[in-house]
Amino acid sequence: MVRYLKASFQFDRLLTHSGEKFYKIFIYFLFLSLVYLLPMNLLIVRESGWRIDFIHQDFIDETPTWDMPAGCRIELDRFFCDINTKTILTHQDVTYIFNGTTADLDLAEKQMIFTEDHIIYSDGKGNQMNSQGYEGFESFNTNSFNLLEDDARADAFQTFALSVEASFSRYIVLYSVITNTMVNMFIQLAFILLLALVLQLFRFGYQHFMSYIDGVKFVILSMGLPTLIGLFVGLYQPAFGSVFFQLSMGLTVMIVMLKYGKKTLK
């Protein structure tokens, strides 16, 4: 990895690595991609991931007609009820169980179970998530909630839904980071394959020219400087990191070809 990193900055020798194993070059590509995506992934972690609206959207589409169970509250990261009675309510296709336990979990149904110390979500397809306590809530009192009417009530339900989703932040962050990484790696790979294809236009004027696969290796090895540029720009403005990466990537490849192509390729 260190050898490839050094080679990425030796522009006069970038065209001389056609004998390298492709799988090693591909591992180097994965490494540089993770480095380049670091600012965006850090931003995702700081922002607690993307909103995926697995509950919130239901409350936007339709405000529940039911009241919250009386005498319940969320304080100090725990759920309390004055009366130890389980309340089961339904909205859209999700069953909400307040003051429930893990024994109420049915993986075949979509459920949101509010236990004493955490929330359990089941998607009805055999998958479940357990929240990190009630970290999405600062405080919540069902008696005060039930006094609200009309627009204030609708807004309160949406705030409640957002607080529920925020309590699952670790899952949302993980999903967001993985999705961002996979999507951007795919885009980068497509860009590299396209750039390697464009390089084949340089074949005219050369008696011997590198193959398409060798062109891909060359483009990946050219990622060193563009990755650092994208990294530093991304640390200040994450949204512009990819723009500067792709711009500097194209310039690096073209400059190397124009300056060293005739000397290296016969």
Summary of the structure (lengths in Angstrom):
residues: 266
radius of gyration: 26.9
end to end distance: 28.6
largest distance: 86.6
contacts: 768
relative contact order: 0.16
helix: 57%
strand: 12%
